[in-house]
């Protein structure tokens, strides 16, 4: 929630007079978790027959949700079933919810089926400045009582101000995953213009939890025990970023 400080002064200047002082600060932390793919978009096929990326990501997202809710965090899933959503709809949900964090969960795959490991992505500078601005009318955050032109500027400011915190979150996710999955699988924090992150007005990352098609790692990802460890890791990273004491 540190990104709030970067725009607090400007927001206060533009807030309607009827806004209750401290109302936003009093609410519980709120996050949006995005289970990648869904519906007709099944994602990558797993090494275990019948395992699809859309099912794995939903299972992990629900497990992360349960862990965060237990710590008093409000959690919104972009989908809580087998629904087809566009990438724009996902980030727009996060902006409308006024989320403090946005995490999109995915699983990787490779042509050779020999790659393995986990990695976390943040947007490139161009993704924040150029691509994000191009989409801002589609994914803007609701700002009651604020002039629409000013609201667009506030969105731009928030998108830029959140990137250092997104990088912190990505590092935390990698650190926690390394603790439960081993240092050998750590592929690091990377930058890319992932469309599901474009236009987010809060710290937003995309985590690839492993290679679902790898003959060894893919079978591990199909197990409830490994999914639980991954959910633990992601939840701990998010709690730390929110300033909530992890269990």
C-alpha positions in Angstrom: 0.0 0.0 0.0 3.0 2.3 -0.2 2.0 3.4 -3.6 -0.8 5.4 -2.1 1.7 7.9 -0.7 2.9 8.9 -4.1 -0.5 10.3 -5.1 -2.1 11.0 -1.7 -1.7 14.7 -1.9 -3.1 15.0 -5.4 -6.0 12.7 -4.5 -6.9 14.7 -1.4 -6.9 17.9 -3.5 -9.3 16.3 -6.0 -11.5 14.4 -3.5 -15.1 15.6 -3.1 -15.8 17.5 0.1 -18.1 14.8 1.4 -15.4 12.2 1.4 -14.9 10.8 4.9 -11.4 11.5 6.2 -9.5 8.3 6.8 -12.2 6.1 5.3 -9.8 4.5 2.8 -7.1 3.9 5.4 -9.6 2.2 7.8 -10.5 -0.6 5.4 -8.8 -4.0 5.3 -6.1 -4.7 2.8 -7.7 -5.7 -0.6 -6.0 -7.8 -3.3 -7.0 -9.3 -6.6 -5.7 -12.7 -7.6 -6.0 -13.7 -11.2 -6.1 -17.4 -12.1 -4.6 -17.4 -15.6 -6.7 -18.6 -18.6 -10.1 -20.2 -18.0 -13.1 -21.4 -20.1 -12.2 -21.9 -23.7 -8.7 -20.7 -23.0 -7.3 -23.8 -21.4 -3.6 -22.7 -21.3 -0.8 -25.2 -21.5 -1.3 -29.0 -21.2 0.4 -30.8 -18.3 2.8 -33.7 -18.1 0.0 -35.5 -16.2 -2.9 -36.5 -18.5 -5.8 -34.2 -18.0 -4.0 -31.4 -16.1 -4.5 -28.1 -17.8 -3.0 -24.7 -16.8 -6.5 -23.2 -16.2 -7.2 -25.8 -13.6 -3.8 -25.5 -11.9 -3.9 -21.7 -11.7 -7.4 -21.8 -10.2 -6.5 -24.3 -7.6 -3.5 -22.3 -6.5 -5.4 -19.0 -6.6 -8.1 -20.4 -4.3 -5.5 -21.7 -1.9 -3.7 -18.3 -1.8 -7.1 -16.7 -1.2 -7.9 -18.9 1.8 -4.5 -18.1 3.4 -4.9 -14.4 2.9 -8.5 -14.3 4.1 -7.4 -16.1 7.3 -5.1 -13.1 7.9 -7.9 -10.5 7.5 -7.1 -9.6 3.8 -10.0 -9.0 1.4 -9.5 -11.1 -1.7 -11.2 -10.9 -5.1 -10.6 -13.6 -7.7 -11.0 -12.5 -11.3 -12.7 -15.9 -11.8 -13.8 -18.4 -9.3 -14.8 -21.0 -11.8 -14.2 -22.1 -15.4 -14.9 -18.7 -17.0 -13.5 -17.1 -20.1 -12.2 -13.6 -19.5 -10.2 -11.2 -21.6 -6.9 -9.8 -20.3 -8.5 -6.3 -20.2 -11.4 -7.6 -18.1 -8.9 -9.0 -15.5 -6.9 -5.8 -14.9 -10.1 -3.7 -15.1 -11.5 -5.8 -12.2 -8.4 -5.0 -10.1 -8.7 -1.3 -10.8 -12.4 -1.2 -10.1 -11.9 -3.0 -6.8 -9.3 -0.5 -5.7 -6.9 -3.3 -5.0 -3.7 -2.8 -3.2 -2.0 -5.7 -5.1 -2.7 -7.7 -8.2 -1.1 -11.1 -8.8 -1.7 -13.1 -12.0 -0.9 -16.8 -11.6 0.3 -18.9 -14.5 2.2 -22.0 -15.4 4.9 -22.2 -18.0 5.5 -24.6 -20.9 8.3 -25.1 -23.5 8.5 -26.6 -26.9 11.3 -29.0 -25.9 9.5 -29.9 -22.6 12.9 -29.7 -20.9 12.8 -26.3 -19.1 11.8 -26.0 -15.5 11.6 -23.5 -12.7 9.6 -20.5 -11.6 9.8 -16.8 -12.5 8.0 -13.6 -11.7 7.3 -10.7 -14.2 6.9 -7.0 -13.9 6.1 -4.6 -16.7 8.7 -3.0 -18.9 9.0 0.8 -18.7 7.3 0.9 -22.1 4.5 -1.3 -20.9 3.9 1.2 -18.1 4.3 4.4 -20.0 3.3 3.7 -23.6 1.0 0.6 -23.6 -0.6 1.5 -20.2 -1.5 5.0 -21.4 -3.0 3.6 -24.6 -5.4 1.4 -22.6 -6.2 3.8 -19.7 -9.7 4.6 -20.9 -10.6 0.9 -20.8 -9.0 0.0 -17.4 -9.2 3.2 -15.4 -9.9 3.2 -11.6 -13.2 4.6 -10.4 -12.7 8.1 -8.9 -16.1 9.4 -7.8 -16.4 13.2 -7.8 -13.1 13.6 -9.8 -13.1 15.3 -13.2 -12.6 12.5 -15.8 -9.5 14.3 -17.3 -7.9 14.6 -13.9 -8.8 10.9 -13.2 -6.8 9.8 -16.2 -3.8 11.8 -14.9 -4.1 10.2 -11.5 -4.2 6.8 -13.2 -1.0 7.6 -15.0 0.7 8.8 -11.8 -0.3 5.7 -9.9 0.9 3.3 -12.7 4.3 4.9 -12.6 4.6 5.2 -8.9 3.7 1.5 -8.3 6.5 0.0 -10.3 9.2 -0.1 -7.6 6.7 -1.7 -5.2 5.8 -4.2 -8.0 9.5 -5.1 -8.2 9.7 -5.6 -4.4 6.7 -7.9 -4.6 8.2 -9.9 -7.5 11.5 -10.3 -5.5 9.5 -11.4 -2.5 7.6 -14.0 -4.5 10.8 -15.4 -5.9 12.4 -15.6 -2.5 9.5 -17.4 -1.0 9.1 -19.8 -3.9 12.9 -20.5 -3.7 12.5 -21.5 -0.1 9.8 -24.1 -0.9 10.9 -25.2 -4.4 14.7 -25.0 -4.2 17.2 -22.5 -5.5 17.9 -24.5 -8.6 14.5 -23.6 -10.0 14.8 -19.8 -9.5 14.7 -18.2 -12.9 14.6 -14.7 -11.4 12.5 -11.6 -11.7 12.0 -10.5 -15.3 10.4 -7.7 -17.3 7.9 -8.1 -20.1 4.9 -6.3 -21.5 2.4 -9.0 -20.3 -1.0 -7.7 -21.4 -2.7 -8.8 -18.2 -0.6 -6.3 -16.3 -1.1 -3.4 -18.6 -3.0 -0.5 -17.1 -2.9 -1.7 -13.5 -2.9 1.2 -11.0 -1.5 -0.9 -8.2 1.6 -3.1 -7.8 1.0 -5.9 -10.3 3.1 -9.0 -11.0 2.7 -12.2 -13.0 4.1 -15.4 -11.5 4.9 -18.5 -13.5 4.9 -21.2 -10.8 6.7 -23.8 -12.9 6.7 -25.7 -16.2 3.5 -27.8 -16.3 4.8 -29.9 -19.2 8.2 -30.9 -17.7 8.2 -34.6 -17.2 9.3 -34.2 -13.5 8.2 -30.7 -12.5 4.9 -31.1 -14.3 4.0 -34.2 -12.2 5.0 -32.3 -9.0 2.7 -29.4 -9.9 -0.2 -31.8 -10.2 0.1 -32.8 -6.5 -1.8 -31.1 -3.7 1.3 -31.0 -1.5 3.3 -28.9 -4.0 0.3 -26.7 -4.9 0.0 -26.0 -1.1 3.7 -25.0 -0.9 3.4 -22.7 -3.8 0.2 -21.1 -2.3 2.0 -20.7 1.0 4.9 -18.9 -0.7 2.8 -16.5 -2.8 0.6 -15.7 0.3 3.7 -15.0 2.5 5.1 -12.6 -0.2 1.8 -10.8 -0.5 1.3 -10.5 3.3 4.8 -9.1 3.7 4.1 -6.5 0.9 0.9 -5.5 2.6 2.6 -5.2 6.0 0.5 -8.0 7.5 2.4 -10.3 9.8 2.5 -13.8 8.2 1.5 -16.9 10.1 
